[in-house]
Amino acid sequence: MATLNVNIGSLKLKNPVMTASGTFGYGLEFQDLVPLEGIGGIIVKGTTLHPREGNDYPRMAETAAGMLNCVGLQNKGVDYFCQHIYPQLKDIDTHFIVNVSGSSPDDYAACASRIDELEQIPAIELNISCPNVKEGGMAFGVTTKGAASVVKAVRECYHKTLIVKLSPNVTDITEIARAVEAEGADSVSLINTLMGMAVDIERRCRVLSIGTGGLSGPAVKPVALRMVYQVAHAVKIPVVGLGGIMTTEDAIAFLMCGATAVEIGTANFIDPTVTIKVRDGIAQWLDRHGCRSVQEIIGTID
């Protein structure tokens, strides 16, 4: 049977299938439905230095082949995570990765520093690409200077694997990728959601409370594939691909475009067991095609 293990920096994954932040809670919510140990990595919901209430409702809307959200990084803060969530996660045999966000480089660094102290959290995903907050988030991820400033601040105090999540809402995503690589990122993940809007024509208003939100789901996959392909050819660090992955075939396409691993997001809302199905599907595809390792198909698209 083909081997599925991959490496993201010094982070060794059992298989290349992870969950995307904001779509799988802390993982604990799904443990009665999914064998968490079978997932390559679980990226927990966005975590900030201080508690955040998130945006007002409504903050989700269904769209053709996808969904819009403007949740706004609702969470109870990093101290709550360290004191109440981490003790429940630390003995589960998979990698838990914390998605870290902030309103300033100092905020990001302070939050990352707290996570750095947790022995069983081997990596963070630095969210410089959330489109649904007024301060921070995507504001840092749309310029090389802003992206570099956050990564530099975090790299000075965070000593484990650092993955930086990139925004697709830019002119040239490869410039941002190279900027964060230069400041010490171990990996980049992409794409975060595309900016979108929904309109209620009967009420003659925008559906979401803040007007716009992040578009995810199958509709964004072609854009995500293109950007993963471009970034994989522009940087030397591993790329994690996400955006509209619903099936085994979707995941394999990302791997062939240069992703070392993938994250599954919106599909979790439809089928909470999708990560395990995709993991098994990749293994079966590799066996059918005579591949001994998933490494044989990574980056095979010219």
Disulfide bonds with the S-S distance in Angstrom:
none
